[in-house]
Amino acid sequence: MDAFLAAFALAAVTGLGLATVIAGVIGRLGFALPAGSGRLGCIDGLRGYLALSVMLHHFFIWSDITRFGGQWSTPSIAVLNELGAGGVALFFMITGAVFYPRIITGFRATSWTSVYIGRIFRILPLVAFSIAVVIGVILLRADDVVLDRRFIGAAARWLSAWGEPPLLGYPDSGRINAYVLWSLKLEWLFYLLLLPACAAAMDVVRARGLPTLVVPLGLLTLLVGARLGTGLAGVHLEILQYLPLFAVGMLGFECQARPHVGALLARPTVGILAGAALLAGMTLTAFPYTLALPLFGFFFVSVICGNDLGGLLRKRGALVLGECSFGIYLLHGIVLDIVFTDAAGLHARLPDAALPILLPAAMTVVVVVTAITYLIVERPAIDAGRAVVERLRARTGGQRRPQPAR
């Protein structure tokens, strides 16, 4: 295992570097990037690496299952689990920051119909595409499939991200995409419940002349207190470990909106400290929800304030990976499942320590495929959603255009 871990670390660094180079080439070939105005710090350059971090996490799990007799479960080494859990945690922080302008606008002044239309067109088309690919894998792999009335209900649960029950009678169908839809369920709960509730709270805060900071700070205090309280009472509510992450993202927006704070946190020396904090959070604990939360939060706030980590997050390749991050997150599990299941015979004779050589190749495939799916699925769907919102806005007399969110 030690030799494998050393090879895995080298392959991870190589794969991330190769992914950045390939994405940069894709960008030079005409992959259009969004205009810089209105973007939040360097989070666009971060998103792709977070999605690839989750891929590293799942590659290790697949390796552990196929070579070392492991199970699909939390890796025993903290940093290997944080590649997945920490990456998703930072994604939740990004969501909280990106949608915080809606909260600042307030409940009454926000066009919620436009917000949800935008979310539907942004999320569901690629989710539906990924489900179609999973179904295709099952059809090619299974000798017998079961197409009955349960299929519609199961597919609907996948599409809504409320669960990943077996599709077409194929057991453990969720392993094909590495069970990644669970995080989208938390995203939808944020959009449907937490986002409008915080916007309504902002109306109250503004009416009383209080600073906007009160809402995210109060939310974080409330959620952390609730989690501690339920923990002391012996009640475990899983959702309470995720919701504070959205509040940290909101606080990050507040920090970058204050020029003196943003300028301080964007300094190169702070970038070194932020990277060290992230590394400490990933190595000291297996999950980012408790003791490591301030460390992950400090790293995120630095990035949203414009800290590019020595220029890395402003590279064209990083920005292209950021645009493809949703596709990388949704589709990487399918690529890994094919590599470790359908193509197992091709690498069965590789020594354990040589297995990570597959990682850079798999990352290359994922980057190329997701760049294509972004162009043919995601971008047209985003544009269609904006067109629907514009038509709705025109029909309702030109209500305030919602702030852009991706």
Secondary structure, DSSP 8 states (H G I E B T S, - for coil): -HHHHHHHHHHHHHHHHHHHHHHHHHHHTT-----STT--TTHHHHHHHHHHHHHHHHHHHHHHHHHH---SS--SSHHHHHHHHHHHHHHHHHHHHHTHHHHHH-TTTS-HHHHHHHHHHHHHHHHHHHHHHHHHHHHHH-SS---STHHHHHHHHHHHTS----BTTBTTGGGGGTTTTHHHHHHHHIIIIIHHHHHHHHHHHHHTT--TTHHHHHHHHHHHHHHHHHHHTT---THHHHHHHHHHHHHHHHHHTSHHHHHHHTSHHHHHHHHHHHHHHHHH-S-SSSTTHHHHHHHHHHHHTT--TTTGGGSHHHHHHHHTHHHHHHHHHHHHHIIIIITHHHHTTS-GGGGGGHHHHHHHHHHHHHHHHIIIIIHHHHHHHHHHHHHHHHHTT---------
